[in-house]
Amino acid sequence: MSEQLTPAQRAHAENMRAAVHKHCPDLLPQIRELTQLGLIDGWRNVTGVLVEGPPRPRKLVNVAVALENSLALKMTRGKP
């Protein structure tokens, strides 16, 4: 991350990282790649993780949308 995070931003990023690791670890390679390509700044760009369904078959819904929104914002700022 290129800029310092506030304590609240750091806590949010840590919470998003923990949620993805717990509920949808198969997204980790994509998040890592997007970060390496400069398309997202890291975990702070994951704006929410919504887990739906009963405790057995959980489904991660919001991470992909958050990443798409971040990518769209980067593209409008002129970063490919």
C-alpha positions as CSV (number, residue, x, y, z in Angstrom):
1,M,0.0,0.0,0.0
2,S,1.4,3.3,-1.0
3,E,-0.1,5.5,1.7
4,Q,-0.4,5.1,5.4
5,L,-3.7,3.8,6.7
6,T,-5.6,5.2,9.6
7,P,-6.2,2.7,12.5
8,A,-9.8,2.4,11.3
9,Q,-8.8,1.7,7.7
10,R,-6.2,-0.9,8.9
11,A,-8.8,-2.6,11.1
12,H,-11.2,-2.7,8.1
13,A,-8.6,-4.2,5.8
14,E,-7.7,-6.8,8.4
15,N,-11.3,-7.7,8.9
16,M,-11.9,-8.1,5.1
17,R,-8.7,-10.2,4.8
18,A,-9.9,-12.5,7.6
19,A,-13.4,-12.8,6.2
20,V,-12.1,-13.8,2.7
21,H,-9.6,-16.3,4.2
22,K,-12.4,-17.9,6.2
23,H,-15.3,-17.9,3.8
24,C,-13.8,-17.9,0.3
25,P,-10.1,-18.8,0.2
26,D,-10.3,-19.6,-3.5
27,L,-10.4,-15.8,-4.1
28,L,-7.0,-15.2,-2.6
29,P,-5.0,-15.8,-5.9
30,Q,-7.3,-13.3,-7.7
31,I,-7.0,-10.7,-5.0
32,R,-3.2,-11.2,-4.9
33,E,-3.0,-10.8,-8.7
34,L,-5.1,-7.7,-8.8
35,T,-2.9,-6.2,-6.2
36,Q,0.3,-7.1,-8.1
37,L,-1.1,-5.6,-11.3
38,G,-1.9,-2.4,-9.5
39,L,-5.6,-2.7,-10.1
40,I,-6.5,-2.6,-6.4
41,D,-4.5,-1.3,-3.5
42,G,-5.0,-4.4,-1.4
43,W,-7.5,-5.5,1.3
44,R,-8.8,-2.0,1.9
45,N,-10.4,-2.2,-1.6
46,V,-12.6,-5.1,-0.4
47,T,-15.5,-3.1,0.8
48,G,-17.6,-5.9,2.2
49,V,-18.1,-9.6,2.6
50,L,-21.6,-10.8,2.8
51,V,-22.1,-14.5,3.6
52,E,-25.6,-15.8,2.9
53,G,-27.3,-19.0,3.7
54,P,-27.4,-21.4,6.6
55,P,-24.2,-22.3,8.5
56,R,-23.5,-25.3,6.3
57,P,-23.4,-24.1,2.7
58,R,-22.2,-20.6,2.9
59,K,-21.9,-18.4,-0.1
60,L,-19.6,-15.3,-0.5
61,V,-21.4,-12.7,-2.5
62,N,-20.0,-9.2,-2.2
63,V,-16.2,-9.6,-2.7
64,A,-16.3,-9.8,-6.5
65,V,-18.6,-6.8,-6.7
66,A,-16.3,-4.8,-4.4
67,L,-13.3,-5.8,-6.6
68,E,-15.2,-4.9,-9.8
69,N,-16.1,-1.5,-8.4
70,S,-12.5,-0.9,-7.4
71,L,-11.3,-1.9,-10.9
72,A,-13.9,0.5,-12.5
73,L,-12.7,3.3,-10.3
74,K,-9.0,2.7,-11.1
75,M,-9.9,2.7,-14.9
76,T,-11.7,6.0,-14.6
77,R,-8.7,7.5,-12.9
78,G,-6.6,6.5,-15.9
79,K,-4.8,3.5,-14.4
80,P,-5.1,0.5,-16.7
